[in-house]
Amino acid sequence: MSVALSDNKADRVVMKKKKKSFLSDVKQNFYLYLLVLPGVLFFVIFSYLPMVGIIVAFQDFNVMKGLFGSEFVGLKNFEYFFSSKDWLVVTWNTVYLNLLFLFTGLFFAILIAIVLSEIRSKHYKKVTQSVVILPHFISWTLVSMFVFALLSTDVGFINAILKTFGFIQEGEEINFYSNPNLWVAILVVLKIWKDAGFGSVIYLAAIAGMDQSMYEAAKIDGASRLQCITKITLPQLRSTAVLLTLFGIGGIFHGDLGMIYAIVGDNPSLYEATDVIDTYVFRMLRQMNEMSMTAAIGFYQSLVGLVIVFVANYLARKYDSDSAIF
């Protein structure tokens, strides 16, 4: 009995010490905690408080009745989405395109980082790095104008070049905007062009932080530059690549609305290959004004994305614990 009481007393002492240590840490690092406060408030206000809006997915939402006065309809909004064949098309397109974006972007980001790290001239390296990062800061709306100038049937640069060199004749122009089979490749190329350079910054930082003595030892042993890359650089980039891939997988059920809608727009001919969940929801909201159904689809996106993150993180922790998020 006395042993149990002493154990409880010891636990209370430990808890008090923890509380005191946290409070004392706040006092000692008050300005650091104050610096973190805006970021914490940002996530609380814009990420956690809006979660209350999930209730809209289970209501026949009426703006006049409000969030807590609208009629509760259960899973009726989900039934509408899953009873149509559109949900299979947009789900497949979302996952397929995002997987292509994720892994091609990963490959080219690492490739660009390695190429830039191997450039010896500092001035040329800075200019090259600026050039490959610049497309990230160009809006998709502006990119869509360039794409139209390239792919248009009447005034497109590609059709003009093909006619100039005799590959096609007048009246045989390729109609890119009515051929869905071409658009997966087009969107992937555009995504790589725009974001791979910016994504390489993280890998460049990781390469810069590597122990240079390993490279020096490898060169003394007669290793070539290619062998240094494959045997030293790439293995050390693995944890960074896996971690960023896990972050990317978290958004695999969210299509790039800004990109796809800006470039494709409301073009029914291309829905087969380019219509993702986000464009479908945006179109439903504009054309049908159904806030409850769009909220239900958004909830479906978030729920499945959360499950995928947990599964991916479990696999990462199982095979490489250092690469897992949690």
N, C-alpha and C positions, 0 to 999 in steps of 0.2 A: 504493500500500500504506500509506504513511504517512498519507495523507488519510483512508483507511478507519479506521485505528487512532485517529486524532484524533477522527473522528466518533463512534466507539464510546465513547471516553473522555468526550466531551461529553455523550452520552446518559446515561452512568452518573452524571455530575455532576448533570445535570438531575433524574434519578430520586432521587438522594440529597437534593437540595434540596427536592423535593416531599415526601419522607418526613420530613425535618427540619421543613419548614414545617407539616405536619399535626401532628406531635408537639408542636411549639412552640405551635401553635394550641390543642391540647388543654390544654397547661400554662397558657396565658394565659387560656383560657376554661373552666377545669376545672369550675366550678360550673354553667355553662350546659350543658355536656355531661352533667353529673350529673343535671341537670333533665330532659334528654331521655331518659336511660337507662330510666326506668320505662315510657315509651311504647314504646321499642324492644323491651324485654323482653316487654311485653304482646303485641306482634305476633309475636315469635319463638315464644312459648309457645302462644298461642291461635290463630295463623294459619298458621305455617310448620311447626312440629312435628306438628300433626294431619294434615298432608298425607301422612304415612306411612300413614295409615288408608285411602288410596285403594286400597291392595292388596286391601281387603275386597271391592271391586267385582268382583274377578276370582277370588274364592274361594267355596267352600261353607263359609262362616264358621261355626266351632264355638267357643263361648265357652270350653269346657274345653280345647281344643287351642290356643287363643290366636291372635294375629295372624299369627305366623310358622309355626304348626303346622297350620293349616287346609289342606284340599285345594284346589289350584289348578284352576279349571275354565274358565279362559279367558274367552270372551265369552258363556258360557251365560246369565249373569244379564241381559245386555243383550238376548239373543234373546227371553227371556220377556216383557220390556216391549214390545219393538218388534213382536212377533208378534200382540199384541192390538190391537184398534181403540181402546183407551183412550188410547194414547199420542198419537194425533192430536188427540183431544178435549181432553185436559189441556194439551197443548202450545199448541194454538190459544187456549184460554181464558187461559192464563198470559200469552202474548204480547199478545193483544188487550186484556185488562184492564189490564195494565201500561202499554201504550201510551196507553190512555185516561187512566189515573191520571197518567202522566207529563206529557202535553201539556195536559190540563185543569188539572192542578195548577200547571203552569208559567204558563198564561194567567192564572189567578185569583191566583196569588202576585204576579205583576207588577202586575196590576190593583189589588190591595189595597195594595201598596207605593206605587203612584202616588197612589191616593186618600188614603192616610195622609200622604204627603209634601205634599199640597196643602192639608191642614187647617192653618189658621192659629192656632187656639186651642190652646195647649200642653196645657192641662188636658184638653180634649175629645179631643185627639190621644192622650194617654197612656191615657185610659179606653178609647177605641176600640181602640187597639192591644192592650191587655190582654184585651179581650173577644174579639177575633178569634184571639188566640194561645191562650187558655184551653182550647179543645177538644182541642188536641194532648196535653194532660196527663191527659185522661180515658181510662181503659183501654177497650179494645174490649169487654171483658166487660160493663162498665157501659153502654156504648153499645148493646150487643145487647139489654139490658133495655129501653132506651128505644125501640129499633126494634120490639121485640115489642109494647110498649104502643101503638105507633102502627099497626102492620100486622096485628095479630091479628084473626082473623075474628070472634070472639065479643065481645071487649072492646076491640078496637082503636079508637083515636081517629079515624082516617080513615074507617072504616066508619060510626062513630057520627055523624060530621059529615055524611056523604053521606046517611044515613037521615034526619037532622034536617031537611035542606033538600030532601028529596024526590027526590034523584037516584037512589036505589035503595030498594027495598021490603024488608020483613022476609023473610029467606031468600035474598036476592039479593046478599049480602055478597061482596066481592072476596076471594078466597082467595089472598093474596099468597104464602103458603108452599107453594103447589102450582103456581105459574105462573112458569116460568123466564124467560119473555120480559121480565118486569119487573125482573129482578134486576141486569142490567148497569147500567141507569140508577140503581137504588137504591144500588149499591155505589159508583158514581162520585160521586154526590151526597154520600154519607157520607165518602168519602175527601177530597173538596174541603172539606167542612165541618170536618173534623178537622185537616187538615194544611196547607191553603193559607195560613192565617194565620201559622203558624209558619214556613213557607217564605218568606213575604214579608220576614222579618227581614233576610235576606242582601241582598235587592234594596233595602230601605230603607237599609242601610248603604252600598251602592254609590251610591245617589242622594245621600245625605248627603255623600259624598266628592267629588261632582262640583264643578267650578269654577263658582261662582255668578256670576262675571263674564259668562259666556256668556248666562245667563238675563237679566241686567241689560241686556246689549247687545241681546238679542232684543226685550226690552220697549221699549227706546228706539227700535228700528226699527219698532215697532208690532205685534209678534207677540202673538197672543192666548195664553191659558194652554194651550189645546188644541194650538196650533202649537208651543209650547215643549215640550210632552210628546212630540209626534210627531217633531219635528225635532231635539231635543236629548236628552231623557231616554231614549227608547226606543233610539236608535242606540248610546248609551253603555252601555246595559244588555245589548247583544247578546253581548258576550264572556262576561259572567257567566252569561247564560242558556244559551249553548252549552256552557260548561264544566259547569254543573250538569246539563244534559241528558245529557252524556257520562257523568257519574257515575251518573245514573239508568238509562241504557242498560246499564250494567254489571250491574245487578240485574234486567234485564228478564225473565230466565228463572227468577226466584225470586218466586213468588207470596207475597202477604201472608197467611201462615198464621194469625197472631193475629187478623187482621180477619175473614177469610172463615170460619174454623172457629168463631169466637165467635158470629158472626151467623147463619150457615147451619147449622153443625153437620153431623151425619150425616143429611142430608135427600136421599134418592135422587131426589126429584122435581126438585131444582134442580141436580143434577150437570151437566146438559147445558150450563148457562150459567155455573156458579160453581166447578166442580171444576177446580182448578189442580194443577200438579205437586206442590207442597208438601202440599196436603191429601190427594192421592192417595198420596204416600209415607207420610204420617202414618197414614192409614187402613190401608195395607198392613202397616206395622210393628206396629200394634195388633192387627189381625185375623189376620194370617198369620205374624207374628213372623219375617219374612224380612229379616234385616239386610243380607245380601249384595245382594239385589235393590234394596233402598232405597239402598244405597251406590252401586250402578251408576247408578240414576236421578239421584242427586245429582251424580255425576261427569259425566253427560250434561249436566245443567244448567250446571255450572261451565265445561265445555269450550266449549259453544255460546255462553255468556255472554262468555267470553274472546275468542272469535272476533269477536263482534259489537262488542265494545269496540274491538278493533284496526281493524275496518272503519270504524266511526264516527269514531274518532280520525283515521284516514287522510283521510276526507272533510273533517273539520273543518280539518285542517292544510292540505289542498289549497286550500280556499276562504277560510280565515281562520286563519292560522298562530298568531295570538295567542290563539285560543280552544282550541287543542289541549292535551291533557294532557301528551303527550310527543312 
